[in-house]
Amino acid sequence: MITGLEDALAYSLARLPGTYAACLRAFAEAAAVAPAFSPRTMLDAGSGPAAASWAALATWGAIAEVAWLDSSAPFLDLAGRLAADGPPQLRASRRTRADLTADADLPAADLVVASYALAEIAPAALGPLVDRLWRATAGVLVLVEPGTPAGFSRLRTARAALTTAGGGLLAPCPHEGACPIAGSDWCHFRVRVPRSRDHRLAKGADAPFEDEKFAYLAVARPAVAVGPRHTRILTPPKTAKPGIEFRVCTPEGIAPRFIPRRDKPAHAQARRLDWGDVLP
């Protein structure tokens, strides 16, 4: 529980780098499918120390207005301190202390983000919150969650509700049909995060990096121009002497793809691909 600024700082030392990296990757994938989308306003819902806002500005430089909404005063205070030497959009951000589950409309924005926030919401309140986030979205809604079965389950629930409401999936899904993930499997990805000295100390770790596993969903309003969506690599590629094998999500479902070594141009391209990338 975050009870003061020291708690917020300790949490941020441990978690902000991974959250930033996961959001940056999710935003990049959304931007690749909707390259003309250029948000001017952003709502960071459940903002915490505002890692998602920093990542959004790194992705969409046209953002001019940012709103932070969080129930924790220490988090909002810390986010403001961190922004003091940051971009002017963050220094001038609108900061509102509020409960995400309160029955009130959220501030509208071109880009709405809830990163690592749904995990703190009671299951019964998840559906109404997703609906309110979507109503606030003028352009694109991005949800980022821990890369766990529970995190994926929350996003799959949100996915079904948002596509029913007319949302178009930008990423990671290559289609808007029923999610083909079944059984004990779950859709998640990985991004490598370099650790600073303070980050290593906060984690009690020696390795100079960590792998942040995350799940995400980017959904667009019909007015957002969406380009082609491609097959998504769901697991680490398996490289062997004959070639490279991928497990991918396609509009037809989950399938294997094999790129033989003898197909030199395709194999050379495939060698550069990793878990979470699209397979042209």
Secondary structure, DSSP 8 states (H G I E B T S, - for coil): ---SHHHHHHHHHHHHHHHHHHHHHHHHHHHHH-TT---SEEEEET-TT-HHHHHHHHH-TT--EEEEEES-HHHHHHHHHHHTTS-HHHHT-EEEE--TTSSS----EEEEEEES-GGGS-HHHHHHHHHHHHHHEEEEEEEEEESSHHHHHHHHHHHHHHHHTT-EEEES-S-SS-----TT----EEEEEE--HHHHHHHT--SSEEEEEEEEEEEE-TTS------EEE-S--EE-SSEEEEEEEETTEEEEEEEETTSHHHHHHHTT--TT-EE-
